[in-house]
């Protein structure tokens, strides 16, 4: 199709509508791919189905896409190996025994800072920050709802701004699929414009510093100070009563079992970028670098675990396969997202949307509009990754066609997805934050929402201002 027609927007629209209706991202993306190939094959649904399969398989013909898919699957084994070795437990014990945490204020700082430091993956960020901080919050009578908010505000918002984890690799791949010449550089340029993520992190710090307790959070804090950990009738997602039992009979694993593999991954990333960029980090290959980095981290984790002596290679292979299986849904989302992005380029979806909005929507309003649309989708679907898959292949070509800063609309799409995911009661990160804090899930959603809305309002105004001055 040389001239994009109105129906070129149908595939992403169908994906959006189905995702909101069904709350299932994978079949929704698959339906969008099928519709796109049906349109490319003169509205023949059977030919479209065959082409959909071929188009999805063709994703693997791009070395960069294939590397990121493998990287996504390898993150699971890395996390699984660290947990299996006892590294998480050792790291938690190491932080719990730091003597400087002696009041509620410092316990909150610990939760906030842990979320900033452990950025390898949002799930492990939430689990570690929650496990470390929850006993301290209970001891110093700070509400578990506050803990859930703090770790939720510093998990995905932090992870989404790091290029060397699964989040960054996923976004960079989506940007690359739109034809951007240097997707890594574009991603890095979008980081300071990721206004919701930055605002959410800073606002959480202000909440700690100024004791900025509002609405339901203020009531939860007052209840906890009276000695009631939960509201009457509240149902925490996990039972943590067994945590009171002290296990003196077992040695505490070394914190280095977790810290060293993560440190190896962090250090290997710029080294890999330097090598692949022939001495220029910015010109390095992001897909190669993240793959090398996670492989290095897994190798370090395996060596340390084997030296520890209580696991065999066979044990570690079982952990490896289970970890890869745990990340399979994310890898499938990524695969389908890349396939949808590729076929959207063939259809000219971004070009058509750009031509549609160029004469009807002032360019200054595009970034706030992209932010709000992404937020609505993510809130309805409960998935920031699914929203990235839908919105980035639209927002980036629109910016390129209209001559607008690509990094601005990319940041708006990412920010909106993070806000919607942060506020959604069906988001996996929101549920995991409730679980890691051992609080009632609905209580977490209610207490967090006012802060998420404040950060979103600031971000929306910020995107408008950036559009005006930029």
C-alpha positions in Angstrom: 0.0 0.0 0.0 1.6 3.2 -1.2 -0.9 5.7 0.2 -2.0 4.9 3.8 -5.8 4.7 4.0 -8.1 5.2 7.0 -8.2 1.5 7.7 -4.5 1.5 8.4 -5.4 2.5 12.0 -7.7 -0.5 12.4 -5.0 -3.0 13.6 -3.8 -1.0 16.6 -7.4 0.2 17.4 -8.6 -3.5 17.4 -5.7 -4.4 19.6 -6.6 -1.6 22.0 -10.3 -2.3 22.1 -9.8 -6.1 22.6 -7.1 -5.6 25.3 -9.4 -3.2 27.2 -12.4 -5.5 26.8 -10.7 -8.9 27.5 -7.8 -7.7 29.7 -5.6 -10.1 27.7 -2.8 -8.4 25.8 -1.4 -11.4 23.9 -4.5 -12.4 22.0 -5.3 -8.7 21.4 -1.9 -8.1 19.7 -2.4 -11.3 17.7 -5.7 -10.1 16.5 -4.2 -6.8 15.5 -1.5 -8.6 13.5 -4.0 -10.7 11.7 -6.1 -7.7 10.8 -3.1 -5.8 9.5 -2.0 -8.7 7.2 -5.6 -9.2 6.1 -5.7 -5.6 4.9 -2.4 -6.0 3.1 -3.8 -9.1 1.3 -6.8 -7.4 -0.2 -9.0 -8.1 2.8 -8.5 -11.9 2.5 -8.7 -13.2 6.1 -7.2 -16.6 5.2 -4.3 -15.1 3.4 -4.0 -12.6 6.3 -3.7 -15.5 8.7 -0.9 -17.2 6.8 0.9 -13.9 6.4 0.5 -13.2 10.1 2.4 -16.4 11.0 5.1 -15.6 8.5 5.3 -12.0 9.7 5.7 -13.1 13.3 8.4 -15.6 12.4 10.2 -12.9 10.3 10.8 -11.0 13.5 13.6 -13.5 14.2 15.3 -12.6 10.9 16.3 -9.3 12.5 19.4 -10.0 14.7 18.6 -7.1 17.0 15.1 -8.3 17.7 16.3 -11.9 18.2 18.9 -10.8 20.7 16.4 -8.9 22.8 13.9 -11.8 22.7 16.7 -14.1 24.0 17.7 -11.5 26.6 14.1 -11.3 27.9 14.1 -15.1 28.4 17.5 -15.0 30.2 16.3 -12.4 32.8 14.2 -15.1 34.4 17.1 -17.6 34.9 19.2 -14.7 36.3 16.5 -13.9 38.9 15.8 -17.5 39.6 19.5 -18.3 40.2 20.0 -15.4 42.6 16.9 -16.5 44.6 18.0 -20.2 44.5 21.5 -19.4 45.8 20.1 -17.5 48.7 21.4 -14.2 47.5 18.1 -12.4 48.0 17.8 -13.7 51.5 21.4 -12.7 52.2 20.9 -9.3 50.8 17.8 -8.7 52.8 19.5 -9.8 56.0 22.5 -7.6 55.2 20.2 -4.5 54.9 18.0 -5.4 57.9 21.1 -5.5 60.2 22.3 -2.0 59.2 22.2 -0.1 62.5 21.3 3.3 61.0 17.6 2.3 60.5 16.3 3.1 63.9 13.0 5.0 63.3 10.1 5.2 60.9 11.6 8.0 58.8 14.7 6.0 58.0 12.7 2.8 57.4 10.8 4.8 54.7 14.1 6.1 53.2 15.4 2.5 53.1 12.3 1.3 51.2 12.6 4.3 48.7 16.3 3.9 48.2 16.1 0.1 47.8 13.7 0.7 44.9 16.1 3.1 43.3 19.2 0.8 43.6 17.7 -2.5 42.5 16.7 -1.7 39.0 17.4 -5.0 37.2 13.7 -5.9 37.0 10.5 -4.5 38.6 9.4 -7.7 40.2 12.6 -8.3 42.1 12.7 -4.6 43.0 9.2 -4.9 44.7 10.0 -8.2 46.4 13.3 -7.2 47.8 12.2 -3.7 48.9 9.1 -5.2 50.5 10.9 -8.0 52.2 13.6 -5.7 53.6 11.3 -2.9 54.8 8.1 -4.5 56.0 9.4 -5.7 59.4 10.8 -2.2 60.0 7.6 -0.5 59.0 5.6 -2.7 61.4 8.2 -2.1 64.2 8.1 1.7 63.9 4.4 1.9 63.1 4.4 3.1 59.6 1.5 1.8 57.5 2.0 -1.1 55.1 -0.1 1.0 52.6 2.7 3.6 52.7 5.3 0.8 52.1 3.3 -0.5 49.1 3.1 3.0 47.7 6.8 3.7 48.1 8.0 0.5 46.5 5.4 0.8 43.7 6.5 4.4 42.9 10.2 3.3 42.7 9.9 0.0 40.8 8.5 0.5 37.2 9.3 4.2 37.2 13.0 3.5 37.9 13.2 0.4 35.6 11.7 2.1 32.7 14.5 4.7 32.5 17.4 2.1 32.5 18.6 0.8 29.1 20.3 -2.3 30.6 17.3 -4.2 31.8 14.3 -5.9 30.2 12.3 -2.7 30.2 14.9 -0.7 28.4 15.6 -3.5 25.9 11.9 -3.9 25.2 11.4 -0.2 24.5 14.6 0.1 22.4 13.4 -2.8 20.2 10.0 -1.1 19.7 11.7 2.1 18.7 14.1 0.3 16.4 11.1 -1.4 14.7 9.8 2.0 13.6 12.9 2.7 11.5 14.7 5.1 13.9 18.4 5.2 13.0 19.8 5.0 16.6 17.1 3.7 18.9 19.5 3.5 22.0 20.4 7.2 21.6 16.7 8.1 21.2 15.8 6.1 24.3 18.5 7.9 26.3 17.4 11.3 25.0 13.8 10.4 26.2 14.8 9.6 29.7 14.9 13.2 31.0 11.5 13.8 29.3 9.9 10.8 31.1 8.0 13.2 33.3 5.6 10.9 35.1 8.3 8.5 36.1 10.6 11.3 37.4 7.7 13.0 39.1 6.5 9.8 40.8 9.9 9.1 42.2 10.5 12.6 43.5 6.9 12.8 44.9 7.5 9.7 46.9 10.6 11.3 48.3 8.6 14.4 49.2 6.0 12.2 50.9 8.7 10.8 53.2 10.5 14.1 53.8 7.4 16.3 54.5 5.1 13.6 55.8 2.7 14.4 53.0 -0.1 12.1 54.0 -3.4 12.8 52.3 -6.8 11.2 51.9 -6.9 7.4 52.6 -3.2 7.4 53.3 -3.6 9.8 56.2 -6.2 7.6 57.7 -4.0 4.5 57.3 -1.1 6.2 59.0 -3.3 7.2 61.9 -4.6 3.7 62.2 -1.1 2.2 62.3 0.1 4.7 64.9 -2.7 3.4 67.1 -1.2 -0.1 66.7 -3.5 -1.6 64.1 -1.5 -3.0 61.2 -4.5 -3.5 58.9 -8.1 -2.2 58.8 -10.7 -4.6 60.3 -11.8 -7.1 57.7 -8.8 -6.3 55.4 -7.2 -9.3 53.7 -3.5 -9.1 53.0 -2.4 -10.9 49.9 0.2 -12.9 51.8 0.4 -14.2 55.4 3.7 -13.0 56.9 3.1 -14.3 60.4 5.8 -17.0 59.9 8.4 -14.2 59.6 8.4 -13.9 63.4 10.1 -17.2 63.6 13.9 -16.8 63.8 15.9 -19.4 61.9 19.1 -19.6 63.9 20.0 -23.1 62.7 21.0 -22.0 59.2 23.8 -19.8 58.0 22.7 -16.6 56.3 23.9 -16.6 52.7 26.3 -13.9 51.6 24.7 -10.7 50.2 27.3 -10.9 47.4 25.4 -13.8 45.9 22.9 -11.2 44.8 25.1 -8.1 44.6 27.9 -9.4 42.5 25.9 -10.8 39.6 23.9 -7.6 39.4 27.1 -5.5 39.6 28.6 -7.7 36.8 25.6 -6.9 34.6 25.7 -3.2 35.3 29.5 -3.0 34.6 29.3 -5.2 31.5 26.7 -2.9 29.9 28.9 0.2 29.2 31.9 -2.1 28.5 29.8 -3.9 25.8 28.5 -0.6 24.4 32.1 0.6 24.2 33.2 -2.5 22.4 30.3 -2.6 19.9 30.6 1.1 19.3 34.3 0.9 18.5 35.1 3.2 21.4 31.9 5.3 21.3 29.4 4.2 23.9 26.5 6.1 22.3 27.1 4.3 19.0 27.2 0.9 20.6 24.6 -1.8 19.9 22.0 -1.9 22.7 20.7 -5.4 21.8 24.2 -6.9 21.8 25.2 -5.2 25.0 22.2 -6.2 27.0 22.6 -9.8 25.8 26.3 -9.9 26.8 25.5 -8.3 30.1 22.8 -10.7 31.2 25.0 -13.7 30.1 27.9 -12.3 32.1 25.6 -11.9 35.2 24.3 -15.5 34.8 27.8 -16.8 34.5 28.9 -15.0 37.7 25.7 -16.2 39.5 26.4 -19.9 38.4 30.0 -19.8 39.4 29.3 -18.3 42.8 26.5 -20.8 43.4 28.6 -23.8 42.4 31.5 -22.6 44.6 29.0 -22.3 47.5 28.7 -26.1 47.1 25.1 -26.9 47.8 23.9 -27.0 44.2 24.8 -29.0 41.1 24.8 -28.1 37.5 21.6 -30.2 37.1 20.0 -28.1 39.9 21.0 -24.9 38.2 19.6 -26.1 34.8 16.2 -26.8 36.4 16.3 -23.2 37.9 17.3 -21.9 34.4 14.5 -23.6 32.6 11.9 -22.6 35.2 13.2 -19.0 35.1 13.0 -18.8 31.3 9.4 -20.2 31.5 8.4 -17.5 34.0 9.5 -14.8 31.5 7.9 -16.5 28.5 4.7 -14.4 28.6 6.8 -11.2 28.4 8.8 -12.7 25.5 5.6 -13.5 23.6 4.3 -10.0 24.2 7.6 -8.6 22.8 7.5 -10.9 19.8 3.9 -10.0 18.9 4.6 -6.3 19.6 7.6 -6.3 17.2 5.5 -8.1 14.6 2.7 -5.6 14.9 5.1 -2.7 14.7 6.6 -4.2 11.5 3.3 -4.6 9.8 2.1 -1.2 10.9 5.1 0.3 9.1 4.0 -1.6 5.9 0.5 -0.2 6.3 1.7 3.3 7.0 -0.3 3.6 10.2 2.0 6.2 11.7 2.1 8.2 8.5 -1.7 8.2 8.2 -2.2 9.3 11.9 0.3 12.0 11.3 -1.5 13.3 8.3 -4.8 13.1 10.2 -3.6 15.1 13.3 -1.4 17.6 11.4 -4.3 19.8 10.4 -6.6 19.1 13.3 -4.5 18.9 16.5 -2.0 21.6 17.4 1.5 20.1 17.6 1.8 21.5 21.2 -1.1 19.2 22.3 0.3 16.0 20.8 2.6 15.1 23.7 -0.2 15.6 26.4 -2.6 13.7 24.2 -0.3 10.7 23.7 0.3 10.7 27.5 -3.4 10.6 28.3 -4.2 8.0 25.6 -1.4 5.7 26.9 -2.5 6.2 30.4 -6.1 5.2 29.6 -5.0 2.1 27.8 -2.6 1.0 30.5 -5.2 1.7 33.3 -7.8 -0.4 31.4 -5.5 -3.2 30.4 -3.3 -3.3 33.5 -0.1 -3.7 31.4 2.5 -1.0 30.7 4.3 -3.4 28.4 1.2 -4.0 26.3 0.7 -0.3 26.1 4.2 0.3 25.0 3.6 -2.3 22.2 0.5 -0.4 21.0 1.5 3.2 21.4 5.2 3.4 20.6 4.8 2.2 17.0 2.2 4.9 16.5 3.8 7.8 18.5 7.3 7.6 17.0 6.3 7.6 13.3 3.9 10.5 14.0 6.7 12.5 15.5 9.1 11.7 12.7 6.5 12.5 10.0 5.5 15.9 11.6 9.1 16.9 12.3 8.5 16.8 16.1 11.1 15.6 18.6 10.8 11.8 18.5 12.1 11.6 22.1 9.3 13.8 23.3 6.4 11.7 22.0 8.3 8.5 23.0 8.6 9.8 26.5 4.9 10.8 26.6 3.9 7.3 25.5 6.2 5.7 28.1 5.0 8.1 30.9 1.4 7.5 30.2 1.8 3.7 30.2 3.6 3.9 33.6 1.0 6.1 35.1 -1.9 3.9 33.9 -0.1 0.8 35.2 0.7 2.5 38.5 -2.9 3.5 39.1 -4.6 0.3 37.7 -6.0 -2.2 40.2 -5.4 -5.0 37.7 -1.8 -4.2 37.0 0.7 -7.0 37.9 3.1 -4.5 39.5 0.3 -3.1 41.6 -0.7 -6.5 42.8 2.9 -7.5 43.5 3.4 -4.3 45.5 0.4 -5.3 47.7 1.8 -8.8 48.0 5.3 -7.6 48.9 3.9 -5.3 51.5 1.4 -7.9 52.9 -1.4 -5.4 52.7 -4.9 -5.5 51.4 -4.8 -4.9 47.6 -7.8 -2.5 47.4 -6.4 -0.5 50.4 -3.1 -0.1 48.4 -5.0 1.0 45.3 -7.1 3.6 47.3 -4.1 5.0 49.2 -1.8 5.2 46.2 -4.3 6.7 43.7 -4.2 10.4 45.0 -0.4 10.5 44.7 -0.5 8.9 41.2 -3.1 11.5 40.0 -0.9 14.4 41.4 2.1 13.1 39.6 0.1 12.6 36.4 -1.3 16.1 36.6 2.2 17.5 37.0 3.5 15.4 34.1 0.6 16.4 31.8 1.3 20.1 32.4 5.0 19.4 32.0 4.4 17.9 28.5 2.4 20.9 27.5 5.1 23.3 28.6 7.8 21.3 26.9 5.7 21.3 23.7 5.4 25.1 24.0 9.0 25.9 24.5 10.4 23.1 22.3 
